[in-house]
Amino acid sequence: MIEKSELDDFRAELKRMGYNPNDFDVFTGERLGKVTKGIYPLNETVAVHRKSTDVLEEYRGGHGEAWGAKATEDVRAGKFGRP
């Protein structure tokens, strides 16, 4: 689950870079990780989709993952198109 503060931070960065935050959707999903001693860790996938360019990128989410920073780097690098 994405924390509200993470999503707010990502949207603030989009706005700072000149993008419309409403042009981006952020989705989450869960997947099972590698089994270790009978324990099935749950990993989160965070997908960021820019509607106007139809670009979709996926990031690792969950505790200790910096999906927002990685997504922001990709936006800054132009992976989602220009503002």
C-alpha positions as a printed Julia matrix, in Angstrom:
83×3 Matrix{Float64}:
  0.0     0.0     0.0
  1.29    3.43   -0.92
  1.48    5.88    1.94
 -0.39    9.13    1.31
  2.78   11.09    2.07
  4.7     9.16   -0.64
  2.04    9.93   -3.21
  1.86   13.58   -2.12
  5.67   13.88   -2.41
  5.64   12.35   -5.91
  2.85   14.68   -7.08
  4.67   17.69   -5.62
  7.82   16.73   -7.56
  5.78   16.39  -10.76
  4.38   19.87  -10.26
  7.87   21.3    -9.51
  9.11   19.86  -12.81
  6.24   21.46  -14.74
  4.01   18.39  -15.16
  0.32   18.2   -14.37
  0.02   15.65  -11.53
 -3.51   14.81  -12.73
 -1.96   13.44  -15.94
 -0.39   10.61  -13.91
 -2.08    7.58  -12.34
 -0.35    5.52   -9.67
 -1.44    1.92   -9.09
 -0.28   -0.77   -6.71
 -0.35   -4.53   -6.87
  1.09   -7.33   -4.8
  3.14  -10.31   -5.87
  4.72  -13.17   -4.0
  8.44  -13.0    -3.57
 11.0   -15.82   -3.37
 10.07  -18.47   -0.84
 12.51  -18.67    2.07
 12.04  -21.46    4.64
  8.33  -21.69    3.92
  7.77  -17.94    4.19
  6.19  -16.21    1.23
  7.17  -12.53    1.38
  4.71  -10.13   -0.17
  6.25   -7.56   -2.47
  4.47   -4.55   -3.84
  4.63   -3.27   -7.37
  3.92    0.4    -7.98
  2.93    1.3   -11.53
  3.06    4.89  -12.75
  1.08    5.69  -15.9
  1.07    9.0   -17.76
 -2.27    9.29  -19.51
 -1.28   11.76  -22.25
  1.66    9.67  -23.49
  0.35    6.23  -22.42
  3.73    5.44  -20.85
  3.67    2.92  -18.01
  6.63    2.09  -15.76
  6.73   -0.31  -12.8
  8.74    0.07   -9.6
  9.32   -2.02   -6.51
  7.26   -0.74   -3.64
  6.83   -1.61   -0.02
  8.9    -1.13    3.08
 12.38    0.2     2.36
 11.76    0.8    -1.35
 12.05    4.27   -2.86
  9.59    3.96   -5.74
  8.82    7.7    -5.66
 12.45    8.74   -6.02
 12.99    6.23   -8.83
  9.84    7.35  -10.65
 10.86   11.0   -10.23
 14.28   10.21  -11.75
 12.55    8.58  -14.74
 10.25   11.57  -15.2
 13.24   13.91  -15.02
 15.1    11.74  -17.57
 12.2    12.06  -20.03
 10.85    8.5   -19.92
  7.29    9.83  -19.6
  7.69   12.59  -22.2
  8.05   16.33  -21.76
  5.86   18.52  -19.52
